[in-house]
Amino acid sequence: MAAVKRGLERLRTAIAAGPPAGPTRPEFWRSPIRGPWLTAVFGLTLLCAVTVLFVTGLLSYAAYSPDLARVNDQTPDKGLLGFYLFTWPTSPYWGYRLSQGVHVTLGIALIPVLLAKLWSVIPKLFEWPAVRSVSHALERLSLLLLVGGAGFEFVTGVLNVQLHYIFPGSFYVLHFYGAWVFIGAFVVHVVFRLRRAVIAVVKGPRAEERNPPRPVDGPLRTDGMGLTSPRPADPTISRRGAVLLVGAGSAALLLMTMGQSIGGWMRKTALLAPHSQDPGTGPNGFQINKTAASLGIRPSDIGPAWRLTVRAGGRQTVLTRDELYALPRRTAELPIACVEGWSTSDQRWGGVRLVDLAALVGLTEDVPQVLVESVQRGGSFSSVVLAANQVRDTRSLLAVEVNGAVLSHDHGYPARIIVPNAPGVHNTKWVTRLTFGEPT
């Protein structure tokens, strides 16, 4: 007990003596443009943009129909975090392409704003004393979750866009839980800081310029928030200039990213999009994610011995490639949109409707969901479950051709799924089995 008292006494003495030399001292930070206005401008920008990011992220998760089957979602125990999930619609057919394109493009464009916001408040991270009370400790913890969550979400998101999975575990699981941690801290931060931010923006940067913290040889003065330097250096850029500089950086990233979602000739402007796969030219000359070779698809897997098995209950039909190709075909003009943000323009697909394949095993009314399995061995999304409304949509096909030509091996020969408004990974390639009804 005596040792504890002595320790507390030493702590009080250290606090009373003031912060040690270095970043814990306010005068260590010399930038003349830090202050409530600059922080508020970046903060309000992030408030609007992060809200859009979060909503589009929720939509992206719902698009995977995570409640259908374990193969669709590896996220364990989402519990209340999945409260909003709904049956993902098939219309508009370009909905996922739009929402995920906005999510990825906006996320990358926000990186300069996020970094600028963190730079503007960095003195707060070195406050002295580090903890003054229980309420202050909780506030510091929320800031840790806010900053850490933001960094985690942006870093994993960028790595996913680049198909660079160096983090342990599934991107979907990590990004899902990280998003909820971040948004929780973000909401708490907004509740406590929004009023101050609005007031600072309304006052404008000139309010800080009219009342500079000075003088060099006098007592230190601050803005009461710990953002303005009490010993500012000479300015080399104005506060508005800093905002314009950050905005220019975001605009540059926007231009270097948006082409991968818009597609067509603009894809050439998407310098930050992954370019490791060359789709070539001709009818099959549009973007792919993974090649047949990269997933271990062997010629024998999709050669003459390939079969399509269609099952429902106790009934089963097995089709050769020629028998499948002889069935009545329909066409649908649909894009492919991937979670990484890239998408194709509308392609003209030809194939057999899923409802017609269900009819081969006696399902002519109220066609249920279907488990789609690929010859791909292992890996993410080698199988997927499509919801009943997706199966029943007459644009949902087991495609055998695209733009008037037989599918290339990399695009899923001899047959692949194409469904309107679905994530790209649900458009399973190299399909070998369709099982209608609840998976067992």
N, C-alpha and C positions, 0 to 999 in steps of 0.2 A: 504494500500500500504506500509506503514511504517512497519507494522507487517511482511509482506512478505519479505521486505529487511532485517529486523533483523533476520528472519529465515534463509535466504540464507547466511547471514554473519556467523551465528552460524554453519551452515553446512560447509562452507569453512574452518572455524577455526578447526572443528572436523576432517576434511579430512587432513588438514595440520599437525595436531598433530600426525597423523599416526594411524594405526589400534589399536583397543582396545585389551587388553590381551585376549588370547584364540585362537580359530581356525582361526581367521582372520589374525593372524601373521604367516608369512612363517616358522619361526623357531619352531612353535607349532608342525609341522609335521616332525617327526624324521626318518621315514623309509629311509634307505640308498639305497634302490633299486628302489624307484620311480624315474621316469625320462622319457625323450622322447622315448628312445628305447623300454622300457617295454610297455608304452602306445601305441606306434605305432604297436608293434607286436600283441597285443590284438585287436587294432582297425582294422588292415588289415585283421585279421582273421574274425572279425565280418562283415567287408565289403563283403567278399566273401560269408560267410554263410548266412547273412541276405538277400542278393540278392536271394539266392536259396529259402530261407523261403518265401520271398515276392512273387516270381514267382509261387511257389507251392500253396501258399495261394490264389492267383488270379485264378489258375486252379481249386482249390477246390470250390471257389465261382461260377465259370462258370459251374461246374458240376451239380449244383442245378438248372440249367436252370431258373434263377430268372426272366427272362422276359416273361415266359409262363403264369404264373398266380400268384395271391396273395398268394395262399396256399403254393407255393414253396419258397417264400421269403417274410419276414416281414420287409425288409429294406426299409424305406420310402425315396423317393426323392434322389435316388442315382445319378441321373442326369449324369453329365460328368464322375463320378467315375465308371460308367458302360460302358465306351467307348469301352472296349476291348472285351466285351462279344460276344460269338460265339456259334453256335449250337454244343453242346457237343456230341462227337462221341461215338459210341458203340465199336469201336476197337482202340487199342488193349483192349481186355476185362479186362486185369489186370491194365490198365492205372491209374485209380483212386486209386487202391490199392497201386501202387508204389508211386504216387505223394503225397498222403496224408500220407502214411507211412514215406516217407522222411521228410515231413513237421513237423510231430509230433516228430519223433525220433530226428531229427536234432535240433529242438527247445529245447527239454529237454537237449540234450547233450551240448548245448551252454550256459546253465545257469552258470556254473563256469566261462566261459570266460566273460560273461556279468558282473558278479559280480566283477571279477578281473579288468576289464576295468573301472568300476565305482570307485573301490578302488584306482586305479592308478591316477585318476584325481580328487579325492575328495578335494584336496586343492583349486582347481579352483572354487569349489562351494562356497567358503568362501572368495573370492577376496575382497580386500578393495581398494577403495570404491566399494560398490556393483554395482553402475552404474556411469560411468565416462562421458558418452556422449549418444546421441541418437543411434548411431551405436552400441555402447557397450550394450545399453539396448536391442536392437534387437537381438544381439548375445546371450545375457543372456536368452532372451525369447525363442530363438530356442533351447538352451540347456535344458531349462525347458521342452519344448515339446519333445525333444529327450529322456531325461532321464525318464520323466513321461510316454511317449508313450511306451518306451521299457518295463518299469516295468508293465504297464497295459496289454500289449499284452502277455507277458510271464506269468503273474499271471493268467489271464483269460484262457489262453491256457492250463496251467497245471490243473486248476480247471475243465475245460471241459473234459480233459483226465480222470480225476478221477470221472466224473459224479457228481461233487459237485457244484451245481449251487446256490451259496450264493449271487451272485451279482444280482441287480435289472434288470429286462428286459431280452430280448433275447440275448443269447450268440452270435448268428450270427450277429445281428445288432451292438452290442457293439464291437465285434472283428473286424467287417468290417470297421467301422468308425475309431476305434483306429489304425488300420493298416495304413490307409491313413494319419492320423495325424503324426504317427511315421515315416513313410517313407518320408514324406515331410521334416520333420526336419532332418532326416538322410541324405537325398540328399544334403541339404544345408550344413550340417556339413562336408560331404565328399568333397564338392567343395572347402571349405576353408582350410581343414586340410590334404588332401591327399598328396600334395607335401611334406609337412613337415614330414608326417609319412614315406613316402618312403625314404627320405633322412636320417631320424633317423635310419631306419632299415639297410640301406646300410652302414652307419658309424659303426653300431654294438655297443654292450654294452661296449666294452673296451674304446671307445671314452669318455664315461662318467666316467669310472674308472680312466683314465689317468688325467682327469681334475676335481678332486673332489672339491666341494664348501667348502672352509675352510678360515681362521682358526677360532678356537673358540673365540679368543679374538680380532679378526680383523673385518673389515667390512663384512657384509653379501654379499654373492655372489649367484646368481641364474643362471638357464639355459636360462633365458629370456622368458620361457613359464610358469613359476610358478609351475613346476612339481617336480623339484629336491629340496631336503631339503637343506637349507643353514647351518643347524646344524645337520648333520646326526648322528644317533646312530651307534654303532658297528654292522656290518652285521651278521646275523645268517643264511642267505641263499643268494645265488648268484641270479642275474637276470635270468640267464638261468635256474637255479634250480626252481625259481618261475614259469617260463613258463612250465617246465616239470610237476610241481605239479598241476597246473591248467589243463594241458593236461591229466594227469592221472585221475583227477576228471571227466572230460568230457568223457573219455573212459569208466569209471565205469558206468556213467549214460547211455551211449550208450548201454552197455552190458545189463543193467537192463531194457531197454526199447524196443530194436529192436525186441525181440522175439514176442511181441504182433502183429507186422506187418508181420513178416515172418510166424508165426503160427506153427502148428505141435508141435513137442516135444520142440521146442525153446520157446514156450509160457511159459513153466515152469520157464524159466530164466527171464521173464519179471516181475521183482519184483515190478515195479512201475505201472503196468497195473491194472485196476480195476478187482478184483476177487470176486465180490459180487454175481455173478450168476454162479452156477454150472450146466453146460449143461448135466452132466451125461455121460454115455457111449452108445455105439451102433450107429446105423445109424444117429440118431439125436444128437449125442454127440459132438457138436461143439459149439463155442462161441455164446452167445446171448447178447443182450444189455438189454432189458427189458422183464420181464416175462408177461404172460397173466394176472396173478393175480395182478401184480403191476399196470397194466393199467385198472383194473376193468372189464376185460373180463369175463362175467358170462357163466356158462355152457349152459344156455338157448340161449345165443347169437350165439353159434357155434354148437348147438345141432340139432336134427331132423328138427326143424322149420327154420333153416338157409336157405336162398335163395341167389342166385347170380342173380342180375339184370343187363342185358346188354342193353344199349340204344344207339341210334343214330338218331338224327332228331325226326321224329314221330314214329319210330319203337322201339319195346321193346321185349326182350325175358327174361323169368324168368326160371332159372334152379334150380332144387333141387341138393343136394349133389350127389345123385346117377346118375342123368342125366349129371352132369358135369363130373363125373368120367368115364362115359361111352363114352365120346367124344374121338376121336383119340388123342393119346398122342405123344409128342416128348420129347427128352432129351437134356440137355445142361449141360456141366461141367463148373461151374462158382463159383467164390468166393463171399463172402460178405465182403465189406470193409466199415468201419465206419469213421465218421469225427474225432472220438476220437483217431484214429490211429491204432486200432486193426483190424485185418482181419482174415478170415479163409483161409484155403487151398481150392483148387477147390473141390466143392461138386457136385455130380451127381443128378441133379434135373429132375423130370419128371412131365409133365403137358401139358396143352393145349396152343398152340401158341396164342399170342394176335391177330395176323392177322386172325386166324381161328375163334376166338370169334367175331371179327368185322364182319366177313362174315355172322354170324348168324343174323345180323341186316342189311344186304344188302350192306356192304362195302367190295368190292372185289378188288378195285383198288385205289391207292393213299389214303391209310388208314390214317386218320388224327390223331392228338394227342388224348390222352384219360385221363379223370379225373378218378382216382382210389380212391374209398372210402372204409374205414374200418368200422367194427362194433365198433371199439374203440371210446369211447365217449370223445371228446375233447383232449387237449394236442397237442403237436407239431406233425405235419406230420401224423395226422389221415386221411388226404387225400393228394393226390399229383397229379400233372399233368405230364405225360410222353410225350416227344416230338414225333413227327411223325416218325423220324428216329429210335427212340427207339422202337416204336410199330412195325415198319416194319421189324426190325431185327428178323430173324427166330429163334434166340436163346432166345428171350424175351418170357417168359412163365407166365401163371397163374399156378404156381406149386401146385401139390397136394401130391407129394411125394419127398423124398430125400434119396439118397443112397439105393433105393429099398424098402423103408419103408414109410408108411403114415406119413405125417408131425405130429410132436408133437404139443401140444397146444401152447407151448412157441415159436415154430418156425412158427406159423401162421395157424394151422389147422382151417378150412378145406381147405383153399386156400390162397396162397400168391403170390405176384409179385416177379419175379427174372429177372433182366435186366443186360446185360453185361456192365461193366464199369460205373456203377451208384453208387452214395453214398448209404450206407446201408439203410438210412431212406427212400429212394425212392423204396426200395423193400418191399412195404407195406404188412403187415400181416393181417390176418383175413378179407380178402376182401369180400365185399358184393355188391358193385355196380361198373360197368364200364360204363362211358359215353363218347362215341367217338365224337369228334368235339370240337368246341370252347365252353368252359364252360360259362353258362349263370349266 
